[in-house]
Amino acid sequence: MKRSEIPSLDDLRAFETTARLGSVRLAADSLALTHGAVSRRITKLSDDLGFKLFEKSGRGLRLTAAGETLNLTLGRFFTELTTTVDSLRSAHSQQNALVLSCEPSVAMRWLIPRLANFQSAHSHIALHLSVGGGPVEFRRDRIDLAIRRLDFALPDAWRVQRLFAEKMGPVMSPQLAPAFAAGEYIALGSKTRPDAWSHWLSTHPAVRPPTEIRFYDHHFLIVEAALAGLGVSLSPMVLAADDIDRERLVAPAGFDSDGSHYGLIWIGKTELSGKARDLARWLEAQCRISCG
């Protein structure tokens, strides 16, 4: 059979849907057609092929042997076609998306609560968020931009836009403030910076040391623990700022810069353009508001 002799795709769909659902009525509902339209397409397909596809069985229909064979082939065809189209759509969506990688704690405690505002102001940008720390595999992971604490060596090809200085300080629920002042508190630290408490205490000799230091895997966990009243967390200001504004946390000793910065990183051209530039400008504005 020549390709020009292949039956109409609409007729084949009507047949396959009827065979799959076992009913012309159900097929009509699925295809948003009338019962008569589906019946006519199946009849036309049968006439074009030169053999019957269905035969009566009681009050219903059943496939003929030829219909069974055709239905098996069409089932594989439509499944493969659906998979191919979905894959192409997904690839197209990825190409048009903007992928931002961000350190987990900053993503959870600072970025995600603000993303609704970004999407509202930039509805044309499909922003995909990925979490990770340290060096970035831009090409391997198809990342466009990354937010990182700049505490590692950066390749010459990387471009950096500084966002905010890292500032650290002890935060706690208001109820724990008297215990902190009396030195009767449990200190909470992150395993990612195991020496942070000892360094901070050495630069603040007037502050009484804790009775114990306990470590969690990430900074966002120790901030959540502080909110739950489990201890005093030595936290980056960016992670605690929102809860301090809401008076859920207090920082009686304030925050001190540790000399490091967070930055927005990318590779390629020196100046960002298009969607990446829109995101960079929005991030810069948010940092001025909450991290300045």
Disulfide bonds with the S-S distance in Angstrom:
none
